[in-house]
Amino acid sequence: MPGVTKHPTALTYLAIYGWLIGLTVLEVGIVLAGWPRGAVVSMLIATAIAKAMLIALYFMHLKFDRRVIWLLPGIPVAMGFVFVLALFPDIVFHLTLRM
């Protein structure tokens, strides 16, 4: 049948598990490195997004579903970004008042 993709094997799941462990070790290393707080937060968010994508793609089988299914988690995530961007000026204003 056209459009049918092969689902992952146990070896694929073990590889994803290895990546998740590696990213977790990287996160611990980032925290313990003593870098500036902004850099640490940015890198932790990036690794968290990478881990969430791996879990969503393989363990939730989104990689093998139709593209329209991506709208289900995609719309709330996009709304979250919009809310953060909407609050960003207020956050910056309050941070400058504290200085």
JOSULZI-V792665 format. One record per helix or strand of 2 or more residues. SS is the DSSP state (@ for helix, = for strand). FROM is the first residue (numbers start at 0). LEN is the number of residues. Records with the same first field share a line. If there is no record, write none. Layout:
SS=FROM-LEN, FROM-LEN
This chain:
@=9-23, 36-23, 61-3, 66-32
